[in-house]
Amino acid sequence: MASKGDRAVHVTPVAAERLFYVRHQLREKYLSRVTTTELAAVTGSAAAWLGGATPRELAAAWPFADFVDVADAYESGDRTELSWQQYRANKTDGLGEFVEAAMREPRLRRMYPFKSMWWMSFRPTADEYWVPGPWVRPAGDGRFTVAESRQVEPEVTYDAAEAVRVCLAEMDRLGVPSPEELRSR
């Protein structure tokens, strides 16, 4: 870990491979979780970040370190958008295709996405903790399960677009309020 002012870079080498996990931090918030196989990219991008480069400047010079959408959402203060962008940037949890499809659905895009024990669900707002479901989990091979409860593992799987449609139907069935409905109460 190296830091300067309100910025830090955390690098974790993976011994079994020639791979480096790199995380860029700004004001106590991790903005990236990127990887590279090049030590020069690690050191060069760390020097640029600690030297004050903006996320756009960093991504232009070091394409592996593109976290511009996450940084823009963080700077905007929109916690819902920040959560979506962080899940979009995370390539390791198996939810990528579902997240992309969900971000194209306006009703889900207004909801606050979060994960708990490998499952993703949605809240009307970042501060609303009552969540009746549905819960989505990757099943492998670009397939996803959708369930009312995380205690029940469904046998049916869906592709990303189908999983979004099932989520919306489950939200209607369970009475999950939209952010707008919650504000009007």
Backbone as JSON Lines, residues from 0, in Angstrom:
{"i":0,"aa":"M","n":[0.85,-1.17,0.0],"ca":[0.0,0.0,0.0],"c":[0.89,1.23,0.0]}
{"i":1,"aa":"A","n":[0.53,2.2,-0.82],"ca":[1.21,3.49,-0.84],"c":[0.12,4.56,-0.8]}
{"i":2,"aa":"S","n":[0.39,5.64,-0.09],"ca":[-0.61,6.7,0.01],"c":[0.05,8.06,-0.04]}
{"i":3,"aa":"K","n":[-0.74,9.03,-0.44],"ca":[-0.3,10.41,-0.46],"c":[-1.54,11.28,-0.35]}
{"i":4,"aa":"G","n":[-1.63,12.04,0.71],"ca":[-2.8,12.88,0.93],"c":[-4.05,12.04,1.1]}
{"i":5,"aa":"D","n":[-5.07,12.32,0.31],"ca":[-6.33,11.58,0.42],"c":[-6.42,10.41,-0.58]}
{"i":6,"aa":"R","n":[-5.27,10.03,-1.18],"ca":[-5.24,8.96,-2.17],"c":[-4.37,7.81,-1.7]}
{"i":7,"aa":"A","n":[-4.71,6.62,-2.15],"ca":[-3.89,5.45,-1.85],"c":[-4.03,4.45,-2.99]}
{"i":8,"aa":"V","n":[-3.04,3.58,-3.11],"ca":[-3.05,2.47,-4.06],"c":[-2.67,1.23,-3.28]}
{"i":9,"aa":"H","n":[-3.49,0.19,-3.42],"ca":[-3.24,-1.1,-2.77],"c":[-2.96,-2.12,-3.87]}
{"i":10,"aa":"V","n":[-1.85,-2.81,-3.76],"ca":[-1.45,-3.8,-4.77],"c":[-1.28,-5.15,-4.08]}
{"i":11,"aa":"T","n":[-1.92,-6.17,-4.65],"ca":[-1.78,-7.53,-4.13],"c":[-1.29,-8.41,-5.26]}
{"i":12,"aa":"P","n":[-0.07,-8.94,-5.14],"ca":[0.4,-9.87,-6.16],"c":[-0.2,-11.25,-5.93]}
{"i":13,"aa":"V","n":[-0.5,-11.94,-7.01],"ca":[-1.01,-13.3,-6.94],"c":[0.17,-14.22,-7.27]}
{"i":14,"aa":"A","n":[0.62,-14.98,-6.28],"ca":[1.84,-15.78,-6.42],"c":[1.72,-16.86,-7.48]}
{"i":15,"aa":"A","n":[0.58,-17.5,-7.6],"ca":[0.42,-18.62,-8.53],"c":[0.42,-18.17,-9.99]}
{"i":16,"aa":"E","n":[0.17,-16.89,-10.22],"ca":[0.12,-16.34,-11.58],"c":[0.95,-15.07,-11.6]}
{"i":17,"aa":"R","n":[1.26,-14.61,-12.75],"ca":[1.88,-13.29,-12.84],"c":[0.71,-12.31,-12.99]}
{"i":18,"aa":"L","n":[0.13,-11.95,-11.86],"ca":[-1.05,-11.11,-11.86],"c":[-1.01,-10.21,-10.64]}
{"i":19,"aa":"F","n":[-1.48,-8.98,-10.82],"ca":[-1.53,-8.02,-9.72],"c":[-2.95,-7.48,-9.61]}
{"i":20,"aa":"Y","n":[-3.51,-7.54,-8.41],"ca":[-4.78,-6.88,-8.11],"c":[-4.43,-5.47,-7.63]}
{"i":21,"aa":"V","n":[-5.07,-4.47,-8.22],"ca":[-4.78,-3.08,-7.89],"c":[-6.07,-2.39,-7.51]}
{"i":22,"aa":"R","n":[-6.03,-1.7,-6.37],"ca":[-7.21,-0.94,-5.92],"c":[-6.79,0.5,-5.7]}
{"i":23,"aa":"H","n":[-7.53,1.42,-6.28],"ca":[-7.28,2.85,-6.12],"c":[-8.29,3.4,-5.11]}
{"i":24,"aa":"Q","n":[-7.8,4.19,-4.2],"ca":[-8.64,4.7,-3.12],"c":[-8.6,6.22,-3.12]}
{"i":25,"aa":"L","n":[-9.74,6.82,-2.85],"ca":[-9.86,8.27,-2.72],"c":[-10.72,8.56,-1.51]}
{"i":26,"aa":"R","n":[-10.2,9.34,-0.59],"ca":[-10.94,9.73,0.63],"c":[-11.63,8.53,1.28]}
{"i":27,"aa":"E","n":[-10.89,7.5,1.56],"ca":[-11.39,6.31,2.28],"c":[-12.33,5.43,1.47]}
{"i":28,"aa":"K","n":[-12.51,5.72,0.17],"ca":[-13.41,4.92,-0.66],"c":[-12.62,4.25,-1.78]}
{"i":29,"aa":"Y","n":[-12.74,2.92,-1.88],"ca":[-12.12,2.21,-2.99],"c":[-12.92,2.47,-4.26]}
{"i":30,"aa":"L","n":[-12.25,2.94,-5.29],"ca":[-12.91,3.22,-6.56],"c":[-12.65,2.14,-7.6]}
{"i":31,"aa":"S","n":[-11.65,1.3,-7.38],"ca":[-11.33,0.31,-8.4],"c":[-11.0,-1.03,-7.78]}
{"i":32,"aa":"R","n":[-11.1,-2.03,-8.61],"ca":[-10.62,-3.38,-8.34],"c":[-10.23,-3.93,-9.71]}
{"i":33,"aa":"V","n":[-9.01,-3.6,-10.14],"ca":[-8.57,-3.93,-11.48],"c":[-7.37,-4.87,-11.42]}
{"i":34,"aa":"T","n":[-7.06,-5.48,-12.54],"ca":[-5.93,-6.41,-12.58],"c":[-5.05,-6.11,-13.78]}
{"i":35,"aa":"T","n":[-3.79,-6.47,-13.65],"ca":[-2.85,-6.4,-14.76],"c":[-1.76,-7.43,-14.53]}
{"i":36,"aa":"T","n":[-1.12,-7.81,-15.6],"ca":[0.0,-8.74,-15.5],"c":[1.33,-8.0,-15.58]}
{"i":37,"aa":"E","n":[1.28,-6.72,-15.81],"ca":[2.49,-5.93,-16.05],"c":[2.89,-5.11,-14.82]}
{"i":38,"aa":"L","n":[4.07,-5.39,-14.3],"ca":[4.58,-4.65,-13.14],"c":[4.77,-3.17,-13.48]}
{"i":39,"aa":"A","n":[5.21,-2.87,-14.69],"ca":[5.37,-1.47,-15.09],"c":[4.04,-0.72,-15.06]}
{"i":40,"aa":"A","n":[2.95,-1.4,-15.42],"ca":[1.63,-0.77,-15.36],"c":[1.22,-0.5,-13.91]}
{"i":41,"aa":"V","n":[1.56,-1.42,-13.02],"ca":[1.25,-1.23,-11.6],"c":[1.98,0.0,-11.08]}
{"i":42,"aa":"T","n":[3.29,0.05,-11.28],"ca":[4.07,1.15,-10.72],"c":[3.76,2.47,-11.41]}
{"i":43,"aa":"G","n":[3.61,2.44,-12.72],"ca":[3.3,3.67,-13.45],"c":[1.95,4.25,-13.09]}
{"i":44,"aa":"S","n":[0.95,3.38,-13.02],"ca":[-0.39,3.88,-12.68],"c":[-0.45,4.34,-11.23]}
{"i":45,"aa":"A","n":[0.26,3.65,-10.34],"ca":[0.29,4.07,-8.93],"c":[0.93,5.45,-8.81]}
{"i":46,"aa":"A","n":[2.03,5.66,-9.51],"ca":[2.69,6.97,-9.47],"c":[1.78,8.06,-10.01]}
{"i":47,"aa":"A","n":[1.08,7.77,-11.1],"ca":[0.18,8.76,-11.69],"c":[-0.97,9.08,-10.73]}
{"i":48,"aa":"W","n":[-1.58,8.06,-10.13],"ca":[-2.7,8.26,-9.22],"c":[-2.26,9.06,-7.99]}
{"i":49,"aa":"L","n":[-1.15,8.65,-7.39],"ca":[-0.65,9.35,-6.2],"c":[-0.17,10.75,-6.54]}
{"i":50,"aa":"G","n":[0.19,10.97,-7.81],"ca":[0.6,12.29,-8.25],"c":[-0.55,13.23,-8.56]}
{"i":51,"aa":"G","n":[-1.79,12.74,-8.45],"ca":[-2.95,13.61,-8.63],"c":[-3.69,13.45,-9.94]}
{"i":52,"aa":"A","n":[-3.38,12.45,-10.75],"ca":[-4.09,12.24,-12.01],"c":[-5.58,12.03,-11.74]}
{"i":53,"aa":"T","n":[-6.4,12.57,-12.63],"ca":[-7.84,12.31,-12.54],"c":[-8.09,10.89,-13.03]}
{"i":54,"aa":"P","n":[-9.26,10.33,-12.71],"ca":[-9.56,8.99,-13.25],"c":[-9.5,8.93,-14.77]}
{"i":55,"aa":"R","n":[-9.94,9.98,-15.46],"ca":[-9.89,10.0,-16.93],"c":[-8.45,10.01,-17.42]}
{"i":56,"aa":"E","n":[-7.61,10.81,-16.79],"ca":[-6.2,10.85,-17.17],"c":[-5.53,9.5,-16.92]}
{"i":57,"aa":"L","n":[-5.87,8.89,-15.8],"ca":[-5.3,7.58,-15.47],"c":[-5.71,6.53,-16.5]}
{"i":58,"aa":"A","n":[-7.0,6.5,-16.83],"ca":[-7.5,5.51,-17.8],"c":[-6.9,5.74,-19.19]}
{"i":59,"aa":"A","n":[-6.68,7.0,-19.56],"ca":[-6.08,7.29,-20.86],"c":[-4.64,6.77,-20.93]}
{"i":60,"aa":"A","n":[-3.91,6.95,-19.85],"ca":[-2.5,6.51,-19.83],"c":[-2.35,5.02,-19.54]}
{"i":61,"aa":"W","n":[-3.25,4.48,-18.71],"ca":[-3.17,3.09,-18.26],"c":[-4.55,2.46,-18.44]}
{"i":62,"aa":"P","n":[-4.91,1.99,-19.65],"ca":[-6.27,1.5,-19.93],"c":[-6.78,0.41,-18.98]}
{"i":63,"aa":"F","n":[-5.9,-0.4,-18.4],"ca":[-6.38,-1.42,-17.46],"c":[-7.03,-0.79,-16.24]}
{"i":64,"aa":"A","n":[-6.68,0.45,-15.94],"ca":[-7.16,1.12,-14.73],"c":[-8.32,2.06,-15.03]}
{"i":65,"aa":"D","n":[-9.26,1.62,-15.82],"ca":[-10.42,2.45,-16.17],"c":[-11.53,2.26,-15.14]}
{"i":66,"aa":"F","n":[-11.66,3.23,-14.25],"ca":[-12.76,3.24,-13.3],"c":[-13.45,4.61,-13.32]}
{"i":67,"aa":"V","n":[-13.5,5.21,-14.52],"ca":[-14.07,6.54,-14.69],"c":[-15.53,6.58,-14.27]}
{"i":68,"aa":"D","n":[-16.34,5.59,-14.7],"ca":[-17.76,5.6,-14.35],"c":[-17.97,5.51,-12.84]}
{"i":69,"aa":"V","n":[-17.17,4.7,-12.16],"ca":[-17.27,4.59,-10.7],"c":[-16.89,5.92,-10.06]}
{"i":70,"aa":"A","n":[-15.79,6.52,-10.51],"ca":[-15.32,7.79,-9.94],"c":[-16.34,8.91,-10.17]}
{"i":71,"aa":"D","n":[-16.92,8.96,-11.37],"ca":[-17.94,9.98,-11.65],"c":[-19.14,9.82,-10.73]}
{"i":72,"aa":"A","n":[-19.59,8.59,-10.53],"ca":[-20.73,8.34,-9.64],"c":[-20.37,8.71,-8.21]}
{"i":73,"aa":"Y","n":[-19.17,8.4,-7.78],"ca":[-18.72,8.75,-6.42],"c":[-18.71,10.26,-6.23]}
{"i":74,"aa":"E","n":[-18.14,10.96,-7.2],"ca":[-18.06,12.42,-7.1],"c":[-19.45,13.08,-7.15]}
{"i":75,"aa":"S","n":[-20.4,12.44,-7.83],"ca":[-21.75,13.01,-7.92],"c":[-22.51,12.9,-6.6]}
{"i":76,"aa":"G","n":[-22.09,11.97,-5.74],"ca":[-22.79,11.76,-4.47],"c":[-24.02,10.87,-4.59]}
{"i":77,"aa":"D","n":[-24.3,10.35,-5.78],"ca":[-25.46,9.48,-6.0],"c":[-25.09,8.06,-5.59]}
{"i":78,"aa":"R","n":[-25.51,7.65,-4.4],"ca":[-25.13,6.34,-3.88],"c":[-25.72,5.2,-4.69]}
{"i":79,"aa":"T","n":[-26.91,5.37,-5.26],"ca":[-27.5,4.32,-6.08],"c":[-26.66,4.12,-7.34]}
{"i":80,"aa":"E","n":[-26.32,5.2,-8.03],"ca":[-25.5,5.09,-9.24],"c":[-24.12,4.53,-8.9]}
{"i":81,"aa":"L","n":[-23.54,4.94,-7.79],"ca":[-22.23,4.41,-7.39],"c":[-22.3,2.91,-7.19]}
{"i":82,"aa":"S","n":[-23.35,2.43,-6.53],"ca":[-23.48,0.99,-6.31],"c":[-23.6,0.25,-7.64]}
{"i":83,"aa":"W","n":[-24.43,0.76,-8.56],"ca":[-24.55,0.13,-9.88],"c":[-23.2,0.08,-10.58]}
{"i":84,"aa":"Q","n":[-22.48,1.19,-10.58],"ca":[-21.2,1.25,-11.28],"c":[-20.16,0.32,-10.65]}
{"i":85,"aa":"Q","n":[-20.17,0.19,-9.34],"ca":[-19.24,-0.72,-8.69],"c":[-19.55,-2.17,-9.05]}
{"i":86,"aa":"Y","n":[-20.83,-2.54,-9.09],"ca":[-21.17,-3.91,-9.49],"c":[-20.84,-4.15,-10.97]}
{"i":87,"aa":"R","n":[-21.04,-3.14,-11.8],"ca":[-20.7,-3.27,-13.21],"c":[-19.19,-3.49,-13.38]}
{"i":88,"aa":"A","n":[-18.4,-2.8,-12.59],"ca":[-16.94,-2.9,-12.69],"c":[-16.39,-4.21,-12.11]}
{"i":89,"aa":"N","n":[-17.14,-4.86,-11.23],"ca":[-16.66,-6.09,-10.6],"c":[-16.86,-7.27,-11.55]}
{"i":90,"aa":"K","n":[-15.77,-7.76,-12.07],"ca":[-15.83,-8.85,-13.07],"c":[-15.69,-10.23,-12.44]}
{"i":91,"aa":"T","n":[-15.63,-10.31,-11.11],"ca":[-15.33,-11.59,-10.47],"c":[-16.51,-12.27,-9.8]}
{"i":92,"aa":"D","n":[-17.65,-11.62,-9.72],"ca":[-18.75,-12.22,-8.94],"c":[-19.77,-12.99,-9.76]}
{"i":93,"aa":"G","n":[-19.61,-13.03,-11.08],"ca":[-20.52,-13.8,-11.93],"c":[-21.83,-13.11,-12.24]}
{"i":94,"aa":"L","n":[-22.02,-11.9,-11.78],"ca":[-23.27,-11.18,-12.0],"c":[-23.21,-10.2,-13.16]}
{"i":95,"aa":"G","n":[-22.09,-10.12,-13.86],"ca":[-21.88,-9.11,-14.89],"c":[-22.99,-9.0,-15.92]}
{"i":96,"aa":"E","n":[-23.39,-10.1,-16.54],"ca":[-24.44,-10.05,-17.56],"c":[-25.76,-9.6,-16.97]}
{"i":97,"aa":"F","n":[-26.07,-10.08,-15.77],"ca":[-27.32,-9.66,-15.12],"c":[-27.28,-8.17,-14.81]}
{"i":98,"aa":"V","n":[-26.17,-7.68,-14.27],"ca":[-26.06,-6.26,-13.92],"c":[-26.24,-5.4,-15.17]}
{"i":99,"aa":"E","n":[-25.61,-5.78,-16.28],"ca":[-25.77,-5.02,-17.52],"c":[-27.23,-4.99,-17.97]}
{"i":100,"aa":"A","n":[-27.9,-6.13,-17.91],"ca":[-29.32,-6.19,-18.3],"c":[-30.18,-5.38,-17.33]}
{"i":101,"aa":"A","n":[-29.91,-5.48,-16.05],"ca":[-30.7,-4.75,-15.05],"c":[-30.51,-3.25,-15.19]}
{"i":102,"aa":"M","n":[-29.31,-2.81,-15.57],"ca":[-29.06,-1.37,-15.73],"c":[-29.83,-0.79,-16.91]}
{"i":103,"aa":"R","n":[-30.24,-1.64,-17.85],"ca":[-31.03,-1.18,-19.0],"c":[-32.53,-1.1,-18.67]}
{"i":104,"aa":"E","n":[-32.93,-1.65,-17.54],"ca":[-34.34,-1.65,-17.14],"c":[-34.56,-0.46,-16.19]}
{"i":105,"aa":"P","n":[-35.34,0.55,-16.63],"ca":[-35.49,1.77,-15.82],"c":[-35.97,1.53,-14.39]}
{"i":106,"aa":"R","n":[-36.89,0.61,-14.21],"ca":[-37.41,0.38,-12.85],"c":[-36.31,-0.17,-11.92]}
{"i":107,"aa":"L","n":[-35.53,-1.12,-12.39],"ca":[-34.44,-1.64,-11.57],"c":[-33.33,-0.61,-11.42]}
{"i":108,"aa":"R","n":[-33.05,0.16,-12.44],"ca":[-31.97,1.14,-12.41],"c":[-32.2,2.2,-11.34]}
{"i":109,"aa":"R","n":[-33.48,2.48,-11.01],"ca":[-33.78,3.45,-9.95],"c":[-33.63,2.86,-8.56]}
{"i":110,"aa":"M","n":[-33.57,1.53,-8.49],"ca":[-33.45,0.85,-7.19],"c":[-31.98,0.78,-6.78]}
{"i":111,"aa":"Y","n":[-31.73,0.66,-5.48],"ca":[-30.38,0.54,-4.95],"c":[-29.98,-0.93,-4.93]}
{"i":112,"aa":"P","n":[-28.99,-1.35,-5.75],"ca":[-28.59,-2.76,-5.75],"c":[-27.62,-3.03,-4.6]}
{"i":113,"aa":"F","n":[-27.7,-4.22,-4.03],"ca":[-26.76,-4.61,-2.98],"c":[-26.62,-6.12,-2.99]}
{"i":114,"aa":"K","n":[-25.57,-6.61,-2.36],"ca":[-25.35,-8.04,-2.28],"c":[-25.27,-8.49,-0.84]}
{"i":115,"aa":"S","n":[-25.71,-9.71,-0.62],"ca":[-25.61,-10.35,0.68],"c":[-25.4,-11.84,0.43]}
{"i":116,"aa":"M","n":[-24.26,-12.36,0.86],"ca":[-23.97,-13.78,0.73],"c":[-24.18,-14.29,-0.7]}
{"i":117,"aa":"W","n":[-23.51,-13.7,-1.66],"ca":[-23.54,-14.1,-3.07],"c":[-24.85,-13.79,-3.78]}
{"i":118,"aa":"W","n":[-25.84,-13.26,-3.09],"ca":[-27.13,-12.94,-3.7],"c":[-27.22,-11.43,-3.88]}
{"i":119,"aa":"M","n":[-27.85,-10.98,-4.95],"ca":[-28.11,-9.57,-5.19],"c":[-29.6,-9.32,-5.03]}
{"i":120,"aa":"S","n":[-29.92,-8.17,-4.44],"ca":[-31.3,-7.74,-4.35],"c":[-31.34,-6.23,-4.52]}
{"i":121,"aa":"F","n":[-32.51,-5.63,-4.3],"ca":[-32.71,-4.22,-4.6],"c":[-33.53,-3.58,-3.49]}
{"i":122,"aa":"R","n":[-33.14,-2.39,-3.11],"ca":[-33.88,-1.57,-2.14],"c":[-34.41,-0.35,-2.89]}
{"i":123,"aa":"P","n":[-35.53,0.18,-2.43],"ca":[-36.03,1.4,-3.07],"c":[-35.03,2.57,-2.96]}
{"i":124,"aa":"T","n":[-34.31,2.65,-1.83],"ca":[-33.29,3.69,-1.64],"c":[-32.1,3.07,-0.91]}
{"i":125,"aa":"A","n":[-31.0,3.79,-0.89],"ca":[-29.8,3.31,-0.2],"c":[-30.03,3.19,1.3]}
{"i":126,"aa":"D","n":[-30.97,3.95,1.83],"ca":[-31.21,3.96,3.28],"c":[-32.37,3.09,3.73]}
{"i":127,"aa":"E","n":[-33.09,2.5,2.79],"ca":[-34.23,1.65,3.12],"c":[-33.75,0.22,3.26]}
{"i":128,"aa":"Y","n":[-33.93,-0.38,4.42],"ca":[-33.38,-1.72,4.64],"c":[-34.42,-2.83,4.58]}
{"i":129,"aa":"W","n":[-35.69,-2.51,4.46],"ca":[-36.72,-3.53,4.31],"c":[-36.66,-4.05,2.88]}
{"i":130,"aa":"V","n":[-36.37,-5.32,2.74],"ca":[-36.24,-5.91,1.41],"c":[-37.01,-7.23,1.36]}
{"i":131,"aa":"P","n":[-38.16,-7.24,0.7],"ca":[-38.91,-8.49,0.61],"c":[-38.43,-9.42,-0.5]}
{"i":132,"aa":"G","n":[-37.47,-9.01,-1.28],"ca":[-36.99,-9.81,-2.4],"c":[-37.24,-9.05,-3.67]}
{"i":133,"aa":"P","n":[-36.99,-9.6,-4.77],"ca":[-36.41,-10.91,-5.03],"c":[-34.89,-10.89,-4.89]}
{"i":134,"aa":"W","n":[-34.32,-12.08,-4.88],"ca":[-32.88,-12.27,-4.76],"c":[-32.38,-12.97,-6.03]}
{"i":135,"aa":"V","n":[-31.24,-12.54,-6.54],"ca":[-30.67,-13.08,-7.78],"c":[-29.26,-13.58,-7.47]}
{"i":136,"aa":"R","n":[-28.94,-14.73,-8.06],"ca":[-27.61,-15.31,-7.85],"c":[-27.14,-15.96,-9.14]}
{"i":137,"aa":"P","n":[-25.84,-15.84,-9.45],"ca":[-25.35,-16.52,-10.65],"c":[-25.39,-18.03,-10.47]}
{"i":138,"aa":"A","n":[-25.8,-18.74,-11.52],"ca":[-25.84,-20.2,-11.49],"c":[-24.77,-20.81,-12.39]}
{"i":139,"aa":"G","n":[-23.98,-19.95,-13.06],"ca":[-22.93,-20.43,-13.96],"c":[-23.39,-20.41,-15.4]}
{"i":140,"aa":"D","n":[-22.44,-20.34,-16.31],"ca":[-22.71,-20.36,-17.75],"c":[-23.68,-19.27,-18.19]}
{"i":141,"aa":"G","n":[-23.61,-18.08,-17.57],"ca":[-24.48,-16.98,-17.96],"c":[-25.93,-17.16,-17.55]}
{"i":142,"aa":"R","n":[-26.19,-18.03,-16.6],"ca":[-27.54,-18.3,-16.11],"c":[-27.66,-17.79,-14.67]}
{"i":143,"aa":"F","n":[-28.9,-17.48,-14.27],"ca":[-29.15,-16.89,-12.96],"c":[-30.4,-17.49,-12.34]}
{"i":144,"aa":"T","n":[-30.39,-17.6,-11.02],"ca":[-31.59,-18.0,-10.31],"c":[-32.22,-16.76,-9.7]}
{"i":145,"aa":"V","n":[-33.53,-16.78,-9.56],"ca":[-34.27,-15.69,-8.94],"c":[-35.17,-16.33,-7.89]}
{"i":146,"aa":"A","n":[-35.1,-15.82,-6.66],"ca":[-35.87,-16.43,-5.57],"c":[-36.45,-15.36,-4.66]}
{"i":147,"aa":"E","n":[-37.56,-15.7,-4.02],"ca":[-38.16,-14.81,-3.02],"c":[-37.31,-14.83,-1.76]}
{"i":148,"aa":"S","n":[-36.75,-15.98,-1.44],"ca":[-35.97,-16.15,-0.21],"c":[-34.62,-16.77,-0.54]}
{"i":149,"aa":"R","n":[-33.59,-16.33,0.15],"ca":[-32.26,-16.91,-0.07],"c":[-32.14,-18.31,0.53]}
{"i":150,"aa":"Q","n":[-33.1,-18.72,1.33],"ca":[-33.05,-20.05,1.93],"c":[-33.51,-21.14,0.96]}
{"i":151,"aa":"V","n":[-34.11,-20.75,-0.14],"ca":[-34.63,-21.71,-1.12],"c":[-33.82,-21.56,-2.4]}
{"i":152,"aa":"E","n":[-33.19,-22.62,-2.82],"ca":[-32.42,-22.59,-4.07],"c":[-33.31,-23.07,-5.21]}
{"i":153,"aa":"P","n":[-33.72,-22.17,-6.09],"ca":[-34.58,-22.57,-7.2],"c":[-33.84,-23.49,-8.18]}
{"i":154,"aa":"E","n":[-34.59,-24.35,-8.82],"ca":[-34.01,-25.25,-9.82],"c":[-34.05,-24.62,-11.21]}
{"i":155,"aa":"V","n":[-34.88,-23.62,-11.39],"ca":[-35.02,-22.96,-12.68],"c":[-33.98,-21.86,-12.79]}
{"i":156,"aa":"T","n":[-33.32,-21.79,-13.95],"ca":[-32.37,-20.72,-14.2],"c":[-32.81,-19.94,-15.43]}
{"i":157,"aa":"Y","n":[-32.32,-18.71,-15.52],"ca":[-32.71,-17.81,-16.6],"c":[-31.47,-17.15,-17.18]}
{"i":158,"aa":"D","n":[-31.55,-16.74,-18.45],"ca":[-30.49,-15.89,-18.96],"c":[-30.69,-14.5,-18.35]}
{"i":159,"aa":"A","n":[-29.78,-13.58,-18.59],"ca":[-29.81,-12.29,-17.91],"c":[-31.11,-11.51,-18.17]}
{"i":160,"aa":"A","n":[-31.53,-11.44,-19.42],"ca":[-32.75,-10.69,-19.76],"c":[-33.98,-11.33,-19.11]}
{"i":161,"aa":"E","n":[-34.05,-12.66,-19.14],"ca":[-35.18,-13.35,-18.5],"c":[-35.16,-13.11,-16.98]}
{"i":162,"aa":"A","n":[-33.98,-13.14,-16.38],"ca":[-33.87,-12.94,-14.94],"c":[-34.35,-11.54,-14.56]}
{"i":163,"aa":"V","n":[-34.09,-10.55,-15.38],"ca":[-34.59,-9.19,-15.12],"c":[-36.11,-9.19,-15.17]}
{"i":164,"aa":"R","n":[-36.7,-9.83,-16.19],"ca":[-38.17,-9.88,-16.29],"c":[-38.78,-10.6,-15.09]}
{"i":165,"aa":"V","n":[-38.16,-11.7,-14.65],"ca":[-38.66,-12.43,-13.49],"c":[-38.53,-11.57,-12.22]}
{"i":166,"aa":"C","n":[-37.43,-10.85,-12.1],"ca":[-37.27,-9.93,-10.95],"c":[-38.4,-8.91,-10.89]}
{"i":167,"aa":"L","n":[-38.7,-8.31,-12.03],"ca":[-39.76,-7.3,-12.06],"c":[-41.11,-7.92,-11.67]}
{"i":168,"aa":"A","n":[-41.4,-9.1,-12.2],"ca":[-42.66,-9.77,-11.86],"c":[-42.71,-10.1,-10.37]}
{"i":169,"aa":"E","n":[-41.57,-10.56,-9.81],"ca":[-41.51,-10.87,-8.38],"c":[-41.67,-9.61,-7.54]}
{"i":170,"aa":"M","n":[-41.09,-8.5,-7.99],"ca":[-41.24,-7.24,-7.26],"c":[-42.7,-6.83,-7.21]}
{"i":171,"aa":"D","n":[-43.41,-6.98,-8.33],"ca":[-44.84,-6.68,-8.36],"c":[-45.6,-7.61,-7.41]}
{"i":172,"aa":"R","n":[-45.32,-8.91,-7.5],"ca":[-46.02,-9.88,-6.67],"c":[-45.77,-9.63,-5.18]}
{"i":173,"aa":"L","n":[-44.54,-9.27,-4.82],"ca":[-44.19,-9.06,-3.42],"c":[-44.51,-7.66,-2.91]}
{"i":174,"aa":"G","n":[-44.89,-6.77,-3.81],"ca":[-45.25,-5.41,-3.39],"c":[-44.06,-4.54,-3.05]}
{"i":175,"aa":"V","n":[-42.94,-4.75,-3.72],"ca":[-41.76,-3.91,-3.47],"c":[-42.05,-2.51,-4.0]}
{"i":176,"aa":"P","n":[-41.99,-1.5,-3.14],"ca":[-42.29,-0.14,-3.61],"c":[-41.13,0.44,-4.41]}
{"i":177,"aa":"S","n":[-41.47,1.32,-5.34],"ca":[-40.44,2.04,-6.09],"c":[-39.92,3.17,-5.2]}
{"i":178,"aa":"P","n":[-38.8,3.77,-5.54],"ca":[-38.33,4.92,-4.77],"c":[-39.37,6.05,-4.71]}
{"i":179,"aa":"E","n":[-40.06,6.25,-5.83],"ca":[-41.08,7.31,-5.89],"c":[-42.25,7.0,-4.96]}
{"i":180,"aa":"E","n":[-42.7,5.74,-4.95],"ca":[-43.81,5.33,-4.06],"c":[-43.41,5.49,-2.6]}
{"i":181,"aa":"L","n":[-42.19,5.18,-2.28],"ca":[-41.71,5.29,-0.91],"c":[-41.67,6.74,-0.46]}
{"i":182,"aa":"R","n":[-41.23,7.64,-1.35],"ca":[-41.16,9.08,-1.01],"c":[-42.55,9.66,-0.81]}
{"i":183,"aa":"S","n":[-43.55,9.17,-1.55],"ca":[-44.91,9.75,-1.46],"c":[-45.68,9.28,-0.23]}
{"i":184,"aa":"R","n":[-45.14,8.3,0.49],"ca":[-45.84,7.79,1.66],"c":[-45.74,8.73,2.83]}
